[in-house]
Amino acid sequence: MRLLEDSEALFQTARDDNDMKGVVRITLFRFPGHEQVLYELLTSLDPYPELFIDWRLDMMKLDTVQNRIDMGIRIEREPNPNFIVRPITLVHHALMTSPGLIEKLGAPKNFDDLRQRYPFSGLLNPETGKVFEYMLDGVDTFVPRHLEFFTSDSQSEIQAALAGKAVIQSSNLACREYLEDGRLVNVLPELKLETWQLYLYRPYQTLVPQRIRTVFHILESILLRHFS
């Protein structure tokens, strides 16, 4: 990624350092604290009154060309190597629910016992209308026997888990607050699920306006401060 950025810099032409006018479009998913990240970004841009932010909250990653996206924040197994990427933190996934549901049903003896007896949440893919598969290690998947809550929003899944209605597959990033205060627990901590990466990215371009470079660096520092 660094080589791409170095190559990009070679194509930069002389331009006005005050090229800080216009729109910067940012795509991201709904993660805990995204409101505060946006607030800090906007207040950091006070010196540039003619720079405007287009903040696109979307579960699916928007196409950088079709949607004219300048940068994005995502969680994936591996970032696209054709993007200029800034890793922020590793994100660990687990199966989680409320202590109340475990008390009600009894602690699962093993993974198969959990899959057979416990209610699970079904996270719907908005593009297909079907439930996303539950992943174990990036290769193996499993199907719960009882899907008893459905939503297209991962934050709503967390509410179902807090209410003791379902087991969810979520991450330490999304559920940090609830894991810390004990409202959610890792059902089978010995079960190691996938580790993904939270990262900031922007498309590689030969000519990049200064406003995009500036917003990119400010956003990187804010994200690192919150999540690294």
Stockholm file with secondary structure:
# STOCKHOLM 1.0

chainA/1-228         MRLLEDSEALFQTARDDNDMKGVVRITLFRFPGHEQVLYELLTSLDPYPELFIDWRLDMMKLDTVQNRIDMGIRIEREPNPNFIVRPITLVHHALMTSPGLIEKLGAPKNFDDLRQRYPFSGLLNPETGKVFEYMLDGVDTFVPRHLEFFTSDSQSEIQAALAGKAVIQSSNLACREYLEDGRLVNVLPELKLETWQLYLYRPYQTLVPQRIRTVFHILESILLRHFS
#=GR chainA/1-228 SS CHHHHHHHHHTCCCCCTTCCCEEEEEEECCCTTHHHHHHHHHHHTTTCTTEEEEEEECSSCCCTTTTTCCEEEEEESSCCTTEEEEEEEEEEEEEEECHHHHHHHCCCSSHHHHHHHSEEEEEBCTTTSSBCCEESSSSCEECCSEEEEEESCHHHHHHHHHTTSCBEEEETTTTHHHHHHTSSEESCTTSCCCEEEEEEEEECCSSCCHHHHHHHHHHHHHHHHHHC
#=GC SS_cons         CHHHHHHHHHTCCCCCTTCCCEEEEEEECCCTTHHHHHHHHHHHTTTCTTEEEEEEECSSCCCTTTTTCCEEEEEESSCCTTEEEEEEEEEEEEEEECHHHHHHHCCCSSHHHHHHHSEEEEEBCTTTSSBCCEESSSSCEECCSEEEEEESCHHHHHHHHHTTSCBEEEETTTTHHHHHHTSSEESCTTSCCCEEEEEEEEECCSSCCHHHHHHHHHHHHHHHHHHC
//
